[in-house]
C-alpha cells in the first residue's frame, strides 16, 4: 500500500514519502486560545489526527506538532477587559481546548506529541527575525520589523493569487513605515499595558506568522514533510510562513506537502465567530455523544466543505447505533482487531474517510448476515480494526447505548422490559404495547431480536 496526498502547493495528488524513512514530520496550525473553539476548528485536529495515526502505523514513527497561539491581539483585548494577565486567559482556554479535543477522540496516536506555545519560543522567534534582517529579507522601522515581500520572488506560489488580490485578501495595514503595502509584520512594539519582551528593536511582541515558522523550525527542522490547517489559513498565514521560512533557511523548501481542510458551513454560511453562527465544541460534547460528532466530522472528504446541522449529528448517532448494535449481537464472538486492507486503501487515497466509513458499513452489513462462526470472528475483527484506525467504536456496546443515563434508571427500564416479556408470554398484548409506548415516550426504543430484547435511547 502506498499513501498519496493532495498538496495545495502543486495542486495534485502525489505519492507520499518522508524525508526520513522511519519518522515523518507534520505541523498543524492550532488554536488561538482566547475563547472556546467551535466545531469547525475541530475538523483539522480530527481528520489530520487520522492521518497522524496512519503515518505512525506505516512508518513506525512520527514527529507531530500542533501549536498553541498564546499571544495575540484578541487575547490581549480579552485580558484587558477582565483586568488579568494574558496567561489567565490562555491557560483556561488551552486547557478547555485539550479537554474538547480529547472528548472528540483526538488522543493517543491521533494526538500531537509536541504542543509548542508561542510565548515559550520568543528566543527562537527573535533569532529567525535577525536572520531575515541579515539576509536582506526584513527591515526594522519605528519599532516594527517587517518582511520585505519584494525580496522573495516566490511570494504567492502557495495561494496562486496576484499581487492586487493578495493585498485585498490580507487586509493589509497601510503604514508610512512600510516600504511596500504588502510587507507584513514580524515584530511590533508593545505599550506598557500590553505583553512584551525585550528585543534588539525594543520591547514588543511577535507577529502571528513568524510564530509558526519559528516553532516548526525549533521542533521539526528547516524542511518538514507535511504542513496542514484550514483552507482559510492558506492566505495570508501559510503564504507568509512559506516566504519567511524559505528566506530564513537559504531557500530550502519549508513544507513538502501542504494539506488544507475545507470549512464547515452552518445555517447557509461559513461557520465563524465573525458571522455569529458558531456551535462550540464545549457545548456540543455535553449535548450529544462526542463519538457521533467525530463521525460527522469524518463523513465528508477533508478537502470539501461540510454542511453542519442537527440532522447530520442525528444521522451519525443512528449510524453508530447500528454499528454498536452489530457488535452487541456479536458479544459472544471472540475476536481481536484486524485492520482491513480496504480501510487502509481508502485512507491511502488522500485520506478518503467517507470511503473508509462506507467500508465500515459494508463490513457491519456482512457481519449481520454471517451465519458461520468463522465468518463472524473474521468480520468482527475487521469491524474492530476499522474502529481503531478511525477512532470509532471504542466503547463497549452497553456503554454506548446507556450514554447519558443514570445507571439507577437502567434497572427500572429493565424491570419494565422484563414485565413486557412476561405480558407477551401470557398474551397480554395490551399491557405489552402500553409498556412499549411508555418507554417510547421516555425516549427509550425497543428492538425485538433473535438474541432478545434490545433497548437504546433515541
Secondary structure, 3 states (H helix, E strand, C coil): CCCEEEECCCCEEEECCCCCCCCEEEEECCCECCCCCEHHHHHHHHHHHHHHHHHHHHHCCEEEEECEECCCHHHHHHHHHHCCCHHHHHHHHHHHHHHHHHHCCCCHHHCCCECCEHHHHHHHHHHHHHHHHHCCCEEEECCEEEECHHHCCCCCCCCCCCHHHHHHHHCCCCCCCCCCCCCEEEEEECCCCCCCECCCCCCEEECHHHHHHHHHHHHHCCCEEEEEEEHHHHHHHHHHHHHHHHHHCCCCCCEEEEEEECCEEECCEECCCCCCCCCEHHHHHHHCCHHHHHHHHHCCCCCCCEECCHHHHHHHHHHHHHHHHHHHHCCCCCCCCCCCHHHHHHHHECCCHHHHHHHHHHHHHHHHHCCCHHHHHHHHHHHHHHHHHHCCCCCCHHHHHCCCCCHHHHHHHHHHHHHHHHHHHCCCHHHHHHHHHHHHHCCEEEEEECCEEEEEEC
